[in-house]
């Protein structure tokens, strides 16, 4: 039986799961009734999951967002959408497997779905480049968005990448230009746009799929201009300070919702999305349908104006005089 990967703070939960499994095996082998003991252990496990996942630190949130068993874009394609038809290539260089996209139906409504895709094993990660797109991946995404615009269909994007690939070949082929083009063109599109951060949203590689009318985040996803390790290496000269960096970056879904960057946080099951793919997908599907319905009620010009206003407001602040040191 393959070992299920787990995080350090999940150790107590894993031990309880192993106890439950051993008890089930013993009951089967000896033919005894252990329903009472099983019920008690399962209740304890559920309480522990809820308590643990309600009190995660920012760096633990990052670890959950990167969990190797967390569902990826294609996993949601199987559970949220129907009639999936993948489209390939940027019509200029090649097909980048780090971004997948194509037509699908969301509970009967035709939509264009585009998302980052990571791999489950080393072979697939090499194919998918660990979810880090090359410029041709972003050009493929833009081609599909323009196709959706042509046929007046909404666009849904799934964000889950450490960042755009920083290799020499990618830079030679115009990585920065490809990302910048997506930012500009997404701001101009007339169709409804919804993005969902399903795991790790890193830097411009994530933002290139994220200039949308609505930005949704799964509860234990993160969205940031830089990874905690990268931030710690720059500011503190050591990745050991990644916990402090994660705290300062305000990258969790709750932080970003409070700051007005994220429009809605989608709750995850106790134990995270990796604990129950189907429940996460059901909640995600309901939320997407609701937001697309709201956006469809607006005119194209109203949507574009609201989109511009949304991004222009980000980062704004007010200068206020410091309170007087002298008591009145």
N, C-alpha and C positions, 0 to 999 in steps of 0.2 A: 504493500500500500504506500503510495507516494506521500511524502511529508508535505503538509500544507504550510506554506510560509506564514509566519506571524511576526508581529512587531513586539518589541521588548515589553511595552506596557500591556500587551495582550496575554502575557505568560500565564497569569492566574486563570484567565478564561480558557486557555488551551488545556490547562491541567484539569479543569472541571469537565471539559468536553471529553478528555481521555478517560476520566472516571466514568462518565455516562456510557461511553463506548464499551469499556471493560465490563460494566454492569450488565449491559445488553448481551454481550457475548457469554457471560456467566449464566444469565437467565436462559439463554438458548441451549447452552451445553448441559445445564443441570435440570432444566425444565421447571424452574421455580418462578414464583410471582414476585417481581421487584417493582411493581407499579408505584407503590408508595415512595420508595427510595428514589425512583426515577423522577417522580413529580417534584420532590423536594429539591433534587439537584438541578433540575431544569429551571425551577423558579429562582434558585440561587444564581444560576448562570445568567438568567435574564436581568435580574437586579444588578449584577456585576457589570454587564454590558451597558446598561443604561447609565449607571453611575460613572463608569469609566469614560464613556463617549460624551457625556455632558460636561466633563471637566478636563478636556484636552488642552494642553498648552499649544501655542502657535506652531512650535516646531513639531509637535506630535501630530497636529493637523496636516502639516506638510508630509509627514511620513504616511499618513492615511491616504492622502491624495495620490501618493506614488505607489501605493500598495500593489504588488504584482498580480493580485487576484481581483483588483478593482475592474468593473466592466468598462470596456472601451467602446468607441463609436460603433463598430460592427456588431457588438453585443447588443447595443440598444436598437440597431437596425432590425435585429431579429425579433425584438420584444415590443417595440413601440410602433413600428411602421410595417406596412405590407407592400407587396408589388415592387420590391426594391430592384432597381436596374442601374448597376454601376456604370459610370462613364469614365473614360480614361484619356490621359494625355493633355498636353498644353498646346498641341498643334505647332510646336516650335522646336522642342528638343527631345523630350521623352515623357514617360508616365512616372510620376513620383509616388511611390507606394506609401509615403508618410502622410499623405492626404488622400482620403477617399471621398467620392461624391457621386451623386446621381439622383435619378427620379425615384420617388416613393409616394405612398399614400399614408396620411396621418388620419386614421379613422374615416377614410373615404375621401379626404381632401388631398389633391395632388400638391406635392411640395418638392422643392429641391433641397436635398440634405447633403451637407459637406462637413467633414470633420478630420481632425488629426487621428492617426491610428498607430498605436504601439504594437509590439510583438509579445507573444507569450513565452517564447523560448529564444535561444541565441540565433537560430537560423532565421526565424521570422523577424527578430529585432534587427538583424543585418539587412533584411529585405526592406523593412520599414524605417531603417536608420534611427531606431529608438524613438520614433515619433518626431524627429527633427527634420522639417521639410527643407528641400532645396528651392531655389527660385522657381523652377518649373512646377513645383507643387502649388505655389501661390498663384502662378499664372493659370494653372488648371482650375483652381478654385474660382478665380475671376472669370474665366471662360464660362463656367457653369452658372455663376451668378448672372452674367449677361444673358445667358440662355433663359434663365428663369424670368428675367425682365422682359425678354422678347415674348414669352408665352404668358406673362402676367401671373406668375405663380410665386407664392411666398418662399423665402429661403430660411432654412434652419441650419445653424452651424454648431458643431460640438468642438469645444476647445480642450485640448489635453496634450500639452507639449512642454518640454523643458525650455524650448526656444528654437528659433530658426537655426539651421546648421551653419556653423561659422567657418567651414572649410575653405581652402583656397579656391577650389573649383566653383563652389557656390558664389563666392565673392566675385570671381571673374565673370560669372554669368549674370551678375546684377542682382544679388540678394536684396540689398537695400532698396534698389529701385522697384523691385517686384513687390516688396512689402508696402512701400510708399504708394504705389499705384493702387493696391487694394484698399488702403485707407481712404484715398481720394474717391475712388469709384464707389465704394460702399456708402459713403456719405451722400452720393448723388442718386442712388437707385430709388426707384419709385415704388417698388413692391415691398410688402412687409418683411422685416428682417428680425429674427430672434436668434440670439446666441446663448449657449449653455456651457458653463465651465463645469466639466464632468470630473476633472482630476486636477492636473497641474497646469495652470495658465502662466506661461513664462514669457516675459519680454515682448518684443515686437513680433516674434513668431506666433504668439497667441493673439495679439491685437490685430494682426492681418486678417483674422476671421471674426473680429469682435466689434467692429463699428456698426452696431445694430440698433434697432428701435428699442429693444428690450434686452438687458443682460441678466440672465438667470444663473444662479450658482447652486450646485448641490451642496448640502450642508458642510461636508468635510472636504470640499475642494478649496484651492487657493489660487490667487490671481495677483501677479506682482511684476514689477519692472525688471527684477533680477532675483535669482535664487538666494536663499539665506546664506548658502555657502559662498557664493560670489560676493554678496554684500559684505560678509564677515572678512573675506580675504582682502577687500579693498579698504574697509574702515578700520579693522582691527588687526590686519596683517596675518590673520589665522582663521581657518574654517572652523576651529574649535568654538568660536563665538557665534555659531550659526543660530543657537537658541536666542541670544540677545538680538541678533539681526532679524529673526523671524518676528520677534515682539515689536521691533521698531518699524518694520515694513508695513504693518497693518494689512496683512495679506489674506486673512481668513474671511469667510463669507459674512460672518456677523460684523466684522470691522468694515468691510466694503459696503454692506447694506446700510450701516449707520452713516457712512461717508457719502452715500448717494451714488456710488458707482454701480452697485448691484441693485437691480429692481426688485428681485424676490429671491429668497433662499428656499430651496426645495428640501424638505426634511428627508433624512436617510433613515433606514431601519436601525434599531439598536444593534451596534456592532459594525456600522458602516455599510456602504453600498456593496462591498465585497462579501458581506454576510448574507445578503438576499438580493440577487440581481432582479428577480421578477417584481418584488415589491417596489424597488427603486424605479424600475422602468414604468410601472403603473402610475406612480406618483408623477414622474417626469412627463408621461404622455398627457395626463390630465392638465398639468400646468401649461404645456405647450398649446394645447387646444384652446384653453382659456385666453392666453395672450394673443394668439393669432386671430381669434374671434374679435377681441377688443381692437386690434390694429386694422382688421378688415372694415370696421365701421367708420374709419377715418378716410378722408380723401388722400390721394397721393401727395398733394402739396402740404396738407396738414401734417402728414407723417414725416415728410422731409424736413419741414420747419421744426417740428418737435425733436427730431434727431439732431439737427444742428444745435438747437438750444441746449439739449442734453449734454453734448460734449463741450460746448463753449462754457457751460457752467462748472465743469469739473475743474477743481484746483483753485476756484475763486475763494477769496477770503476778505474779511473786513478788518480795516485798521481801526482800533479803538484806543482812546487814551487810557493810560495806566491809571488805576484808582489812586486817588490822592492819599499820600502817606499821613496827612494831617487829619485827625478826626474832626468832623463838623460839629 
